[in-house]
Amino acid sequence: MWRRLLFCPKKTGDTIEIDLDLDELDATSAELKATYQEIKDYVLKESGLKVSSLYISQVKRKCGIEVGENYNLPKSENARVPQCPKEKEDAIKAALKYFAMI
């Protein structure tokens, strides 16, 4: 797959054209990751289970996958955080394997 890029500086009339063979470039880490929504959709389709982003994040941490910072923190210090049930954890792990994340 080829992609032609056209760079146009602010001064008109000056352009640079570059042809890149994208097949020769390595995939970025972002391209190799499935989104939380893609994981949710896969789990629902394959196992019929609905999983939350919290559960996906918990399983990713267990598997050693980096996850972003949680900005939706509880208001009290002793708030109960639900833990992912075993059957949902297994379904999420299957999705992570499907997307080659583990």
C-alpha positions in Angstrom: 0.0 0.0 0.0 1.4 3.3 -1.0 0.5 6.7 0.3 1.5 10.0 -1.2 2.0 12.9 1.2 2.0 16.5 0.1 3.7 19.0 2.3 2.8 22.6 1.7 4.7 25.3 3.7 2.9 28.6 4.4 4.6 30.2 1.4 2.5 29.3 -1.6 4.2 27.6 -4.6 6.6 25.5 -2.5 5.5 21.9 -2.2 7.3 18.7 -1.4 5.9 15.3 -2.5 7.0 12.1 -0.7 5.9 8.5 -1.6 5.9 6.1 1.3 5.5 2.3 1.1 3.3 1.8 4.3 3.8 -2.0 4.1 7.5 -1.5 5.0 6.8 0.7 8.0 6.3 -1.0 11.4 2.8 -0.7 13.0 2.7 1.8 15.9 1.6 0.6 19.3 -1.7 2.4 18.9 -2.5 0.4 15.8 -1.9 -2.8 17.6 -4.4 -2.1 20.4 -8.1 -2.8 20.4 -10.3 -0.1 21.9 -12.4 -0.8 24.9 -15.5 -0.7 22.7 -14.0 -3.2 20.3 -13.3 -5.6 23.2 -16.8 -5.1 24.5 -18.3 -5.8 21.1 -16.2 -8.9 20.7 -17.1 -10.3 24.1 -20.8 -9.7 23.5 -20.7 -11.3 20.1 -18.7 -14.4 21.2 -20.0 -15.1 24.7 -23.2 -13.0 25.0 -21.8 -11.3 28.1 -21.8 -7.5 28.6 -18.6 -6.3 30.2 -17.7 -2.9 31.6 -14.6 -0.8 31.0 -13.8 -1.3 34.6 -13.6 -5.1 34.1 -11.6 -4.7 31.0 -9.1 -2.5 32.8 -8.8 -4.9 35.7 -8.1 -7.9 33.4 -5.6 -5.8 31.4 -3.7 -4.9 34.6 -3.7 -8.6 35.6 -2.2 -9.4 32.2 0.5 -6.7 32.6 -1.0 -4.4 30.0 -0.6 -0.7 30.6 -3.8 1.1 31.1 -4.4 4.8 31.3 -5.0 6.8 34.5 -8.5 6.6 36.0 -10.0 10.1 36.2 -13.4 8.8 37.4 -12.3 8.2 41.1 -14.8 7.5 43.9 -15.7 10.4 46.2 -15.1 8.4 49.4 -11.9 6.6 50.3 -13.7 3.3 51.3 -15.9 3.0 48.2 -16.6 -0.6 47.1 -15.0 -1.4 43.7 -16.7 -4.4 42.0 -14.4 -7.1 40.9 -14.6 -8.9 37.6 -16.4 -12.3 37.8 -14.3 -15.3 36.5 -16.5 -16.0 33.5 -16.3 -12.4 32.3 -12.5 -12.4 33.0 -12.1 -15.4 30.8 -14.2 -13.8 28.0 -12.1 -10.6 28.2 -8.9 -12.6 28.1 -10.2 -14.4 25.0 -10.8 -11.1 23.4 -7.4 -9.8 24.3 -5.9 -13.0 22.7 -8.0 -12.4 19.6 -6.7 -8.9 19.2 -3.1 -10.2 19.9 -2.7 -8.0 23.0 -1.6 -11.0 25.1 
